[in-house]
Amino acid sequence: MTVHFPFDNSYAALPENFFARVAPTPVAAPRLIKLNRPLAERLGLDPDWLDSPEGTEILAGARLPEGAASIAMAYAGHQFGQFVPQLGDGRAILLGEVIDQDGVRRDIQLKGSGRTPFSRMGDGRAALGPVLREYIVSEAMAALGIPTTRSLAAVLTGERVVRDQIQPGAVLTRVASSHIRVGTFQFFAARGDREAVRALADHVIARHYPEAAQADAPYLALLEGVIARQADLIARWMMIGFIHGVMNTDNCSIAGETIDYGPCAFMDTFDPKTVFSSIDHMGRYAFGNQPPIALWNLTRLAECLVPLLSADEDKGVEIAQTVLGGFAERFNATYLAGLAAKLGLFTTQADDAQLSQDFLAAMAKGRADFTLTFRRLSDAAIDPTELGTVRALFDDPAAFDDWAPRWRQRVTAEPQDGAARQAAMRAVNPAYIPRNHRVEAAIRAAVDKDDFGPFHELLTVLTNPFREQPEFDRYADPPQPHERVLETFCGT
């Protein structure tokens, strides 16, 4: 049996200094944990082939499919604000690109597939825990409608890796619109290689922003497009309580997708200062800091593009500053519209933004659960007595008591009836998210007991996050005090 990947590789056709050609390192005893069969079909791949022993070997990096590019991409990046001129794919190999059933070009990458020229002191491998975390959270994000990389497969390697403890080794097959990052541009800009920056920009325009090619100033249109997608993406993170954890420029996708799930997490109790990442000691990437950090990252991209914006450097800087100034407006428009929808508001009144912000302030003061509070508020759209259920989520309900009558009065001005409002609110306020304690329980069962039942069940629940699933009601519950997960880890 031959596993056929209909590769149509474009990044590997760029100059050789854009990547290193390297093959995955064979593994001892590959074993398939999970295959995303619907995604495989969407990519034009036969899931039965991938589920075969030969397919599992390919997904583990033990053999290469015909036509694979097999490259590790070069990039740089600011890590916690400090510039590192060379990072690159230190434990990932891009097999190649396919055109999916929607006509969209997709990267297929193996993560944890062995050492590359960019590995530095690393082993190039991935531990099982981080692979399962990325699989769970990325697929949950896709079900929530957030632009994201996807997980095609997770495979055990039959080997052990050493991190803070010895863990089973694993490989994640990741799918993305591309793996081009802000740091990819920084890699060439830091070397003064303007022609490489131009070639990369032209590639990104052709692949992700074809409308920019028709603009009077294509590179300006490219920058505007990336800013718009990142502003929308971060706003959508904020609406579901997601914390990326490591928003370095090398983890910032030019395509506007969520990428590189390391110490990521979803908030339980709402607090804008929430940090879970064990390496974020100063709270640089706290929940509430994500919008300004995104703008900071985009400013680094703009610096790389200045020579393409104008032959006059001062003029190029002025152009870049002007377009960066549009980030806040775009972010706020997406964010406030999203919050209004979460509150069941579908017309616009002057005080709506204040109503939304006051609700968040009440939640923060009352230490209310972010996801559950919004979800239960949807029940009050039909039955005002359900406001008591919402109120019970607040340790200190005083601010909520002040806010609730304002909300009731505001929604009465809407044209929808209660049932329509509830349905609309439930469509944007999930019942189920990958709560940290559930993710950790699934990881511990797999790592400690070779039991993947909790992992598969959690994925089943998260596939339909907006639909009530009575048999899985417990997955909607916040953690008990003894279940709380206070730190998440990168995995490298």
ZAMARGU-4260 file (C-alpha; in steps of 0.2 Angstrom, whole numbers, plus 5000, padded with zeros to 4 digits):
<rodrens>
0) 5000/5000/5000 | 5007/5017/4996 | 5001/5033/5005 | 5000/5047/4992 | 5001/5065/4997
5) 4997/5076/4982 | 5011/5088/4986 | 5012/5105/4977 | 5027/5113/4985 | 5030/5132/4984
10) 5040/5137/4999 | 5054/5124/4994 | 5055/5133/4978 | 5062/5149/4986 | 5081/5152/4988
15) 5091/5139/4998 | 5094/5151/5012 | 5076/5151/5017 | 5077/5133/5024 | 5088/5118/5027
20) 5085/5102/5018 | 5084/5088/5031 | 5075/5072/5033 | 5065/5066/5049 | 5075/5055/5061
25) 5068/5037/5061 | 5059/5032/5077 | 5059/5015/5086 | 5041/5009/5086 | 5028/5021/5079
30) 5010/5019/5086 | 4996/5030/5080 | 4986/5038/5094 | 4974/5048/5085 | 4970/5052/5066
35) 4959/5067/5062 | 4950/5058/5048 | 4938/5072/5043 | 4954/5084/5041 | 4963/5070/5031
40) 4948/5069/5019 | 4948/5088/5017 | 4966/5088/5013 | 4963/5075/4999 | 4972/5061/5009
45) 4965/5044/5011 | 4962/5041/5030 | 4962/5022/5028 | 4979/5024/5021 | 4985/5035/5034
50) 4978/5023/5047 | 4989/5009/5040 | 5006/5004/5047 | 5015/5013/5032 | 5004/5028/5035
55) 5009/5028/5053 | 5027/5027/5049 | 5025/5043/5038 | 5016/5052/5052 | 5030/5047/5064
60) 5044/5053/5052 | 5050/5035/5050 | 5049/5037/5031 | 5045/5051/5018 | 5031/5051/5006
65) 5035/5053/4988 | 5037/5071/4983 | 5040/5078/5001 | 5049/5094/5002 | 5057/5089/5019
70) 5064/5106/5025 | 5066/5115/5041 | 5062/5133/5039 | 5073/5147/5044 | 5067/5162/5055
75) 5073/5173/5069 | 5062/5181/5083 | 5060/5192/5098 | 5058/5180/5113 | 5051/5189/5128
80) 5057/5206/5120 | 5075/5200/5116 | 5080/5197/5098 | 5088/5181/5093 | 5094/5182/5075
85) 5093/5163/5071 | 5079/5151/5078 | 5071/5141/5064 | 5062/5124/5065 | 5073/5115/5078
90) 5061/5101/5080 | 5049/5102/5065 | 5050/5097/5047 | 5039/5103/5033 | 5034/5088/5023
95) 5026/5099/5010 | 5010/5108/5004 | 4994/5101/4997 | 4979/5110/4990 | 4964/5105/5000
100) 4946/5102/4994 | 4942/5121/4996 | 4956/5126/4985 | 4967/5132/4999 | 4985/5128/5000
105) 4990/5119/5017 | 5007/5115/5025 | 5009/5098/5032 | 5022/5098/5045 | 5029/5085/5057
110) 5033/5092/5075 | 5045/5082/5086 | 5053/5073/5071 | 5071/5075/5076 | 5086/5087/5075
115) 5088/5100/5062 | 5102/5112/5058 | 5092/5124/5069 | 5090/5113/5084 | 5105/5122/5094
120) 5106/5111/5110 | 5089/5103/5108 | 5085/5085/5104 | 5072/5089/5091 | 5060/5078/5099
125) 5043/5081/5107 | 5036/5074/5123 | 5019/5066/5123 | 5011/5079/5135 | 5014/5094/5124
130) 5008/5085/5108 | 4992/5080/5116 | 4989/5098/5123 | 4992/5105/5106 | 4980/5092/5098
135) 4967/5096/5110 | 4968/5115/5110 | 4970/5117/5092 | 4956/5106/5087 | 4945/5115/5101
140) 4950/5132/5093 | 4944/5126/5076 | 4928/5120/5083 | 4926/5137/5091 | 4928/5146/5075
145) 4945/5153/5079 | 4958/5154/5065 | 4971/5141/5069 | 4983/5128/5064 | 4975/5110/5064
150) 4981/5093/5071 | 4980/5079/5058 | 4988/5065/5069 | 4997/5061/5085 | 5009/5047/5085
155) 5019/5038/5099 | 5037/5035/5094 | 5042/5021/5105 | 5056/5031/5112 | 5058/5042/5128
160) 5062/5060/5129 | 5070/5069/5144 | 5062/5086/5150 | 5058/5090/5168 | 5055/5071/5169
165) 5056/5057/5157 | 5041/5056/5145 | 5035/5045/5130 | 5041/5053/5114 | 5028/5058/5101
170) 5026/5067/5085 | 5012/5079/5080 | 5007/5081/5062 | 5002/5099/5060 | 4992/5108/5046
175) 4993/5127/5043 | 4989/5139/5030 | 5008/5142/5031 | 5021/5142/5044 | 5028/5159/5039
180) 5030/5171/5054 | 5035/5188/5058 | 5051/5180/5063 | 5054/5174/5045 | 5054/5192/5039
185) 5066/5197/5054 | 5078/5183/5049 | 5082/5191/5033 | 5080/5209/5038 | 5092/5207/5052
190) 5105/5201/5039 | 5102/5216/5028 | 5095/5205/5014 | 5082/5216/5006 | 5080/5205/4991
195) 5076/5190/5002 | 5063/5201/5012 | 5056/5206/4995 | 5055/5188/4989 | 5047/5183/5005
200) 5034/5197/5004 | 5030/5192/4986 | 5028/5174/4991 | 5016/5179/5006 | 5006/5191/4994
205) 5004/5177/4981 | 4999/5164/4995 | 4989/5174/5008 | 4985/5191/5001 | 4982/5190/4983
210) 4972/5206/4983 | 4987/5215/4988 | 4995/5211/4971 | 4982/5222/4963 | 4985/5237/4975
215) 4994/5253/4970 | 5006/5249/4984 | 5007/5230/4986 | 5018/5229/5001 | 5008/5242/5010
220) 4993/5232/5007 | 5002/5217/5013 | 5006/5225/5030 | 4988/5232/5031 | 4981/5214/5028
225) 4992/5206/5041 | 4988/5219/5054 | 4969/5217/5050 | 4970/5198/5052 | 4980/5199/5068
230) 4969/5212/5076 | 4954/5201/5072 | 4962/5185/5079 | 4967/5193/5095 | 4950/5200/5098
235) 4943/5183/5095 | 4955/5176/5108 | 4949/5189/5120 | 4931/5184/5118 | 4934/5166/5123
240) 4946/5168/5137 | 4961/5161/5128 | 4979/5165/5133 | 4992/5160/5121 | 5006/5161/5133
245) 5021/5164/5122 | 5017/5178/5110 | 5035/5180/5103 | 5037/5186/5086 | 5042/5169/5080
250) 5025/5163/5086 | 5016/5176/5076 | 5008/5169/5060 | 5008/5180/5044 | 4993/5171/5039
255) 4983/5176/5055 | 4981/5159/5062 | 4984/5154/5080 | 5001/5144/5080 | 5013/5136/5092
260) 5002/5130/5106 | 5015/5129/5120 | 5010/5134/5138 | 4993/5140/5132 | 4977/5140/5142
265) 4959/5145/5145 | 4954/5156/5159 | 4942/5149/5172 | 4940/5164/5184 | 4941/5180/5175
270) 4956/5191/5178 | 4965/5201/5164 | 4981/5198/5173 | 4980/5180/5172 | 4996/5171/5167
275) 4998/5152/5166 | 5015/5150/5157 | 5029/5144/5169 | 5041/5155/5159 | 5032/5171/5159
280) 5038/5177/5176 | 5034/5196/5173 | 5017/5193/5165 | 5022/5200/5148 | 5010/5189/5139
285) 4996/5190/5152 | 4978/5189/5145 | 4975/5207/5145 | 4992/5211/5138 | 4988/5201/5122
290) 4982/5216/5111 | 4997/5228/5114 | 5009/5213/5112 | 5001/5209/5095 | 5004/5227/5090
295) 5022/5226/5096 | 5025/5211/5086 | 5017/5219/5071 | 5028/5234/5073 | 5043/5223/5071
300) 5035/5216/5055 | 5033/5234/5049 | 5051/5238/5053 | 5056/5224/5041 | 5045/5230/5027
305) 5050/5249/5028 | 5063/5247/5013 | 5049/5240/5003 | 5036/5254/5008 | 5047/5268/5001
310) 5065/5271/4994 | 5066/5285/5007 | 5068/5277/5024 | 5060/5292/5034 | 5045/5291/5022
315) 5044/5272/5024 | 5044/5274/5043 | 5030/5287/5042 | 5019/5275/5031 | 5022/5261/5043
320) 5017/5271/5058 | 5001/5277/5050 | 4995/5259/5045 | 5000/5253/5063 | 4989/5266/5070
325) 4974/5257/5062 | 4977/5241/5073 | 4967/5248/5088 | 4952/5253/5078 | 4951/5236/5069
330) 4954/5227/5086 | 4941/5237/5095 | 4928/5235/5081 | 4930/5216/5081 | 4931/5215/5100
335) 4916/5226/5105 | 4905/5218/5091 | 4909/5201/5098 | 4906/5206/5116 | 4889/5214/5111
340) 4884/5197/5102 | 4889/5188/5118 | 4877/5199/5128 | 4863/5196/5115 | 4864/5214/5108
345) 4861/5215/5089 | 4857/5233/5087 | 4869/5247/5092 | 4866/5260/5105 | 4879/5273/5112
350) 4881/5265/5129 | 4884/5247/5123 | 4903/5247/5124 | 4901/5253/5142 | 4889/5240/5146
355) 4901/5227/5140 | 4915/5234/5150 | 4905/5235/5166 | 4900/5217/5164 | 4919/5212/5163
360) 4923/5223/5177 | 4909/5215/5188 | 4916/5198/5183 | 4934/5202/5188 | 4928/5210/5205
365) 4917/5195/5208 | 4929/5182/5202 | 4916/5174/5191 | 4920/5160/5179 | 4922/5168/5162
370) 4915/5154/5151 | 4901/5149/5162 | 4895/5166/5166 | 4892/5171/5148 | 4884/5154/5145
375) 4872/5155/5159 | 4867/5173/5154 | 4860/5166/5138 | 4847/5157/5149 | 4842/5173/5157
380) 4837/5179/5139 | 4822/5169/5140 | 4819/5168/5159 | 4824/5183/5170 | 4824/5172/5185
385) 4839/5164/5178 | 4849/5179/5183 | 4850/5172/5200 | 4859/5157/5193 | 4872/5169/5185
390) 4873/5179/5201 | 4878/5163/5211 | 4894/5163/5200 | 4900/5179/5209 | 4910/5178/5225
395) 4905/5196/5227 | 4889/5200/5217 | 4887/5218/5221 | 4893/5224/5205 | 4883/5211/5195
400) 4867/5217/5205 | 4870/5235/5199 | 4873/5229/5181 | 4859/5216/5178 | 4845/5228/5178
405) 4854/5238/5165 | 4856/5223/5154 | 4838/5218/5156 | 4832/5235/5151 | 4844/5235/5136
410) 4839/5219/5129 | 4821/5224/5129 | 4825/5236/5116 | 4831/5222/5104 | 4819/5216/5090
415) 4822/5198/5094 | 4811/5188/5106 | 4819/5178/5120 | 4821/5162/5112 | 4829/5170/5097
420) 4841/5179/5108 | 4845/5164/5118 | 4849/5154/5102 | 4860/5168/5096 | 4869/5170/5112
425) 4872/5151/5114 | 4880/5151/5096 | 4894/5163/5102 | 4895/5158/5120 | 4902/5140/5122
430) 4897/5128/5135 | 4913/5118/5133 | 4931/5124/5132 | 4947/5114/5135 | 4948/5118/5154
435) 4966/5116/5160 | 4961/5103/5173 | 4953/5092/5160 | 4967/5094/5148 | 4980/5090/5162
440) 4969/5075/5167 | 4969/5068/5149 | 4988/5071/5148 | 4992/5062/5165 | 4981/5047/5160
445) 4990/5045/5144 | 5008/5048/5150 | 5007/5039/5167 | 4995/5025/5162 | 4995/5024/5143
450) 4976/5027/5144 | 4970/5038/5130 | 4952/5036/5135 | 4951/5053/5143 | 4960/5061/5128
455) 4947/5054/5116 | 4932/5058/5126 | 4938/5076/5129 | 4940/5078/5110 | 4923/5072/5107
460) 4916/5085/5119 | 4926/5099/5112 | 4921/5095/5094 | 4903/5103/5098 | 4907/5117/5110
465) 4891/5126/5108 | 4879/5112/5109 | 4872/5106/5126 | 4878/5088/5129 | 4869/5082/5144
470) 4880/5066/5145 | 4895/5077/5147 | 4889/5091/5158 | 4903/5089/5170 | 4915/5095/5156
475) 4907/5112/5158 | 4911/5114/5176 | 4925/5125/5183 | 4938/5116/5193 | 4936/5112/5211
480) 4950/5121/5222 | 4960/5105/5222 | 4959/5103/5203 | 4965/5120/5198 | 4980/5120/5186
485) 4991/5136/5190 | 5005/5133/5178 | 5007/5127/5160 | 5023/5122/5152 | 5031/5125/5135
490) 5037/5107/5132 | 5054/5111/5124
</rodrens>
